[in-house]
Structure formats: C-alpha cells, structure tokens
Amino acid sequence: MASDRIYRITSIGRPLDPKYRTNRAVLLILPLAGAVASGLAAIRGVGFLEILIAGLVGVAVALGSWALARELAPDDNPAAFLAMAYAYAAFLALGPPSLLLLFTGLLLVRIVNRSSGLPARIGDSIVVCALTLWTAHVTQSPLLSLLGALAFGFDAALRDRLRRQWFFAGLCLGAVLWAFVLGNGLIWLRLWGPVTSYWPVAVIGAVYLFAYLRARSVASVGDASGTRLSPARVRAGMVIGLLVPAQSLAAGPAELSSALWATLAGVGVGSVVQLIRRNRSE
C-alpha cells in the first residue's frame, strides 16, 4: 500500500487513503473548495495567476484545517468537517490566512501526538524544526520558536520518549534567545486590534477547553502501528494546537491565524455536539 511506503520515509505523513469514507468525502470537497475560491477571484476581475493562486489557497485551507482538526480530535470525525467549513468561511470573509502557520502547527501537533503510532524520524524532526524557525522568522514571531521547543520537549518527555528531541528543543530555544538578543523580542509586546477583537478568541478558547477536558480517553489507533493513541500525547498536542494561534496575537493581524482559530472552534463545537448526542441517546 502507498501508506506503508510513506511510513518507510516519514512518521508524520498521513496520506488520504480513499478506502475510508471520510477521506473520500475530503477528496471530493477539495476540488470544490478550489473552484469556489477561484470563481470568486474571477468575479473580482483579477488576473489568471491570481485566480489560480486563490484556488490553491482555498484547497490548502480546507485540507489543512481538516487535517489539523483530525489531530486535535482523533475520535471526532464530524468535528474535522466543521473545522474545515469554519476555516474556509473565515478565508472567504477575512482573506488568506498564513498557510505557513497553519501547516507548521499541524506538524508540531503530529510530532507530539504521534497519530501514525510511530515516533518521529530524524528527518521529520529536522524538517519540522526548520519549518518552525522559518515560519517564526517570516511571521516575525519568536514565540513560535518557543512553542517548537515545547513540542519537541513534550515528545522527549512523554511516554515512549524520544530523547534526541531535546536537541531540537534546544535549537528552537536557542533561536528564541537569539531573536531576543537581536532586539526582536520587542515584537512579543505588540498586540493586534482593539480589546473587542479578543472576544471571539475568548469564546473559541472556552469551547476548545471543553473539548480538551473531555479528551481523557482516546479510542483511535495509530495509522501505521494499529495501537491506541496515548491520551496524554493527544492532550499535549491539543495544548500546542491552542498555543500556536495564541502566540500569533503578538505577531500580526487576526487574519494571520484565522484558519487555526476556526479549526479550534470546529473542534470545540464538535465536542459539544458529541456530548449532546450522547446524552440524548442515553
């Protein structure tokens, strides 16, 4: 199988295997997401290249938000589609988010929760560390490097720990200290928008916290290992999933992390819906 071949190369890649119904649904939705984004761009009268880019961004937002939600709530398939819908709506309403931030957050969570069931390969750690440092540079957010250190530290300290991750945690922490020495640490104090801008964030954070508190057990198994995922690792990944967009509040406008916040909203609302359905069935 293609997935088996992928896991010989990387432990954090999760191919969209069409044998699963949810994956088939995603494969059908992605072209539609691209077509809608391109169509709206064409209506605005932009050039062909801009139309093409809009379509690609639409696909990336839909795929990235769905994939991230699957990491944050591995037992809740509907929540991933809610997250996709919310993130795509935010993209249409607010403009393109930072795809670097979205996919960096996704890979940092995978390093921690080991959704494939396998520990990160050395190449995975190098790629994720480099991507984290690059995204921190591009978004002018040294705090993201600090979160990279935290994610690698989680992987080095939690069950079935991978000790070499302390090295990558040290690299990320060193980047934070270097940024502070250069004076860029002042960026940490910059906040976007008026105080009222934080109300949506506070509400999303509250419903996401509800999902976090309910994630005391996990039924999902690793794609490659077939063993049940560690609840401690899943919850640690959820912490990273929240802190990545939270740190961006000091790095730029709300649009930068809109896809991430929308994904958290989908996970939180999905958890509430799941609880309501369970109570009704009982």
Summary of the structure (lengths in Angstrom):
residues: 282
radius of gyration: 18.5
end to end distance: 40.2
largest distance: 58.9
contacts: 990
relative contact order: 0.16
helix: 74%
strand: 1%
